[in-house]
Amino acid sequence: MSFKTLREKHLLSQEKLSEMSGLGLRTIQRLEAGHRVSYVSLRALALAMKMDVDVLERALYAMETATEEDYVEMPRWVRRLCDGLSTGSPALACRQAHVYEGLAIGLGVIFLLTALVTPAGLATATMLAAGLFALMVGYGMSVATRVVDRYRGWSPDARDATTTTSATRPLPRFALYAMAIVLPALLLWLVVRFAG
């Protein structure tokens, strides 16, 4: 809280507070501008405002621990992206996002390598489509993770969380992402298999 807000809350003008505390008007103005004052001056102000000096000191100087770097303006689309990364279950941790990104890319590479080994035909087309889809999911997860990192959008308690109990999640995230990668490939394979 700023000193000016605190002074106005007590319905005091700078001149009246200066007169009540015995301090100079310039001291009051410097304090409102954000400069530090001596403990003796704080004690005089606390006495004039009928406050505990420690409470006044905490109210004035507690905000100095936060810096401009601690506050990052986050665009609306990034906030929506952060909400989208946590799909109703507890917030996704940064480390978990990197793991899912790696799994999707790894699965895409495996599908593409399998497509190279299988003889030309339906299975090759299905594996190729599944591999490309998994790589796109991995790339999208990578971009989303980097954007959330850039704007410090990870929730503080989930930033480096490594363990969460399965009782807190309705469905493990890995299962959601695995279904998002495998089900389209399986459906494509079934449609091509039974259509031909």
N, C-alpha and C positions, 0 to 999 in steps of 0.2 A: 504494500500500500504506500502511496506517495505521501509525503509530509503535508502537502497542500490538501489532499483529500482528508487526511486525519484532522488538520486544522479546521477545515470547513465543516467536518462532521461535528466538531465541538462548537460551531457557530462563532468562531473567532477570526478577526481580521489580523493581518500581519502586524499592524501597529498595536492593536490591543494585546496580542500575544507577547510582543516585544516589551510592552509596558508591564504586563503581569509577571513575566519571567525575569525581567531585569537585563535581558540581552539586547544587543543592538539590532536594529531593523535589518541591517546588512547580513547578520548571522542567520536570521530567519529566511531571508531571500536566498542565501547560499545553500541552506539546508533544503529548501524547495527546489533548487536547481540540481540537487543530487549530490552535493558535496558533503563530506563527513564533518562532524563537529566534535568537540571534545566531550568527554564523559561528564564534566562539570556542567557544560551547556545542556546536555541531554537531561541531566538531573533537574536543572532549573526548568526546562520545558515540561518535563513529566510532572513536576510539582504544580506548575501553572495549569496544566491540563488535567490534573487530578488523576494521574495514571502511574502505574509502577514503571520505574525507569527501565527495567529489563524488558517489559512488554513493549515499551516504546522503541527500544533499541532493536528488538526482533522485528517489529513492524516496519521500521525504516530500512534496516540493512539485510533482511532476509532475502529480498529479491535480488541482491547483488550476486548471489550464487548462480543465478540463471544468466546466461549470456545470450547474445543475439543468435549464436550458432545453435542454441538449444531449441529455437522455434523455427520451424521450416514451414513455409506456406505450402499447402498441399492442394493442387487443383481438384475440382470435383471429380473428374474422370479417374484420378488416382485413388481418391477415397472409395469410389465405386469398385475399382479394381481390387482394393484391399478387402472390401466387403465380399467381393466375388471369390477371392481366394479362400475365405473361410465360409464354407458352404453349410452354415447352420450349426456346425460342430465347433469346438473350441478353435481359437485363432491358429492359423497355420504358422509354425515357427520357421524362421529363416533357413535353418539347417534342413528341416523337412522339405521345404520347397526345393532346395538344391538336390536332395536325394531323389525326389520325384522327377525332377528335370533330367537327372542322370539316368534314371530307370527308363524314362520314355525314349531318350536318345539311344540308350543301349538296346532296348527292344526293337527300335527302328532299324538299327544296324544289323541285328540278328535276322530280322525279317528280310532285309535286302540281301544279306549273304545267303540266306536260304533260297531266295528267288534265283540267285545265280547258280546254285547247285542243282535245283530241280529241273527236270526236262521241260521244254517249252509247252505251254498249255494253260489250263485253267489255274492250276496251283501256282504257277509262276506269276500270273497276273494278280492273283489274290495276295500272294506274299509281297509283291512289289507295291500294291496299293496299301497294304497294311504297314509296310515299312515306311512309305512316304507319309502316311497319316501319323504314325508314331513320331517320326522326325519333326513333323509340323507341330504336334502337341508339345514335344520337348523344346522346340524353338520358341513357341508361344509362352511356355512356362519360364524359359530363360529370360525373355524380354520382360515378362511380368515381374519376375524376381528382381531384375536389375532396376526397373522403374520404382518398385516399392522400396528398394535399398536407397535409391537416389533421394527420395522424399522422406526417408526414415518412417515408413508406414507400418513397420512391424509393431505389434503391440508389445509394450515393455516386458510383460510377463511371459510372452511367447517368443521373444527374440532368440534366445539360445536354449529353449526348452528341448530336452533330449528324450524325456520320458513322459508319456501321458498314459493313463490307465485306459483300458478298453471300455471300462464302464462309463467314462465321460464322453465317449464318441458313439453316435448311433451306428456308424459303419466306418471301418478303417479307411483312411484316405487312399491307401494303396489300392484297395479294392475298387474304389471309385475310378481312379485313374486307369487301372488295369482294364476295367470294363469299358471305359471310354476309348481305349486303344484296341482291345481284342474284339469287342462286339461288332463294330462296323466291318472289320475284316471278315469275321465269321458270317455275318449277314450277306456280305458281298459274295463270299464263296458259295453260300447256300443258294443264293439267287442265280448265280451263273451255273452252278452244278445242276440244279433242277430245271432251269429254263432251257438248257441245251440238250 
